[in-house]
Amino acid sequence: MITVTAMKWAPPFAAGQVRDHRVRWILNEVGWPYDVRLVDAPTMKSTGYRGSLQPFGQLPVLEEEGRPPLFESGAIVLDVAMRAGRCIGAEGTPERAAALQWVVCGLNSIEPFLFNVAEVEYFMDDAAAQAARRPVVVAQAKARLAMLEQARGGRPWFVGYAFSVADLLLASILKIAQRLGLLDDLPALAAWQQTMLARPAHLQAERDQMAEIARHSAADMRYDAVPKSPAP
Ligand SMILES: N[C@@H](CCC(=O)N[C@@H](CS)C(=O)NCC(=O)O)C(=O)O
């Protein structure tokens, strides 16, 4: 049986966006059942967790009997798709290469720009620094998204004629853009994303993540029990 690591609770801006939803989504797409292992902050930051599951004390992690645990949401999505032979094109084909390209593009060339905006909006305390940085990172993120939409060229899928991991990762990565209003000037890209997110496999993934978050509270994450600097 597969086990996916997820947070007991996440703040409202992150609910439905915590990256284990990507793993749940691809598992639902290929029809593989899974269990969920809910963790709190001290567990994630513990030496044991970092040593055996995720070196940076983050999630998601996919655990499966007889296989080493796997971290990095993109790697997990690719691994499941390749093993299931679904949503990724056949080995050695141009479709497989294009799917890999768009997944890496999403994680490497889009997500960091969106994270810069999220950092300004959610994690900066200094109001003056926030106001100075906001227009810069917003403009950069919007420019990236416009170029992404240009590259999509109005096609329903990023690769070929079917849904693939490229669509899954990109639609997932754009969740934060949508929430931050960065897609407001790109209605076609926003509509494409909504079509991807309306897939039953995603709706189920999001519902399941949010249900667990709703069952818990911030106190369950025990943030105050996390040591200031984790042991090396
Ligand atoms: N590149 C990693 C990023 C993992 C990541 O940032 N996970 C977040 C949840 S979406 C996390 O664990 N945050 C808690 C923390 O960093 O303490 C991936 O895609 O798996």
The ligand as an SDF file (V2000), in Angstrom:
LIG
                    3D

 20 19  0  0  0  0  0  0  0  0999 V2000
   10.1790   21.1270   -3.8400 N   0  0  0  0  0  0  0  0  0  0  0  0
    9.4040   20.4940   -2.7970 C   0  0  0  0  0  0  0  0  0  0  0  0
    8.8170   21.5650   -1.9240 C   0  0  0  0  0  0  0  0  0  0  0  0
    8.1780   20.9760   -0.7000 C   0  0  0  0  0  0  0  0  0  0  0  0
    7.4940   22.0240    0.1420 C   0  0  0  0  0  0  0  0  0  0  0  0
    7.7850   23.2190    0.0740 O   0  0  0  0  0  0  0  0  0  0  0  0
    6.5670   21.5330    0.9820 N   0  0  0  0  0  0  0  0  0  0  0  0
    5.8520   22.4060    1.8640 C   0  0  0  0  0  0  0  0  0  0  0  0
    4.3630   22.0880    1.7780 C   0  0  0  0  0  0  0  0  0  0  0  0
    3.6990   22.5250    0.2240 S   0  0  0  0  0  0  0  0  0  0  0  0
    6.2620   22.1180    3.2910 C   0  0  0  0  0  0  0  0  0  0  0  0
    6.5440   21.0090    3.6410 O   0  0  0  0  0  0  0  0  0  0  0  0
    6.2760   23.1730    4.1100 N   0  0  0  0  0  0  0  0  0  0  0  0
    6.5560   23.0730    5.5100 C   0  0  0  0  0  0  0  0  0  0  0  0
    7.8980   23.5660    5.8600 C   0  0  0  0  0  0  0  0  0  0  0  0
    8.6910   23.9090    4.9610 O   0  0  0  0  0  0  0  0  0  0  0  0
    8.1850   23.6150    7.0470 O   0  0  0  0  0  0  0  0  0  0  0  0
    8.3110   19.6060   -3.4180 C   0  0  0  0  0  0  0  0  0  0  0  0
    7.8110   19.9630   -4.4960 O   0  0  0  0  0  0  0  0  0  0  0  0
    7.9900   18.5470   -2.8510 O   0  0  0  0  0  0  0  0  0  0  0  0
  1  2  1  0
  2  3  1  0
  2 18  1  0
  3  4  1  0
  4  5  1  0
  5  6  2  0
  5  7  1  0
  7  8  1  0
  8  9  1  0
  8 11  1  0
  9 10  1  0
 11 12  2  0
 11 13  1  0
 13 14  1  0
 14 15  1  0
 15 16  2  0
 15 17  1  0
 18 19  2  0
 18 20  1  0
M  END
$$$$
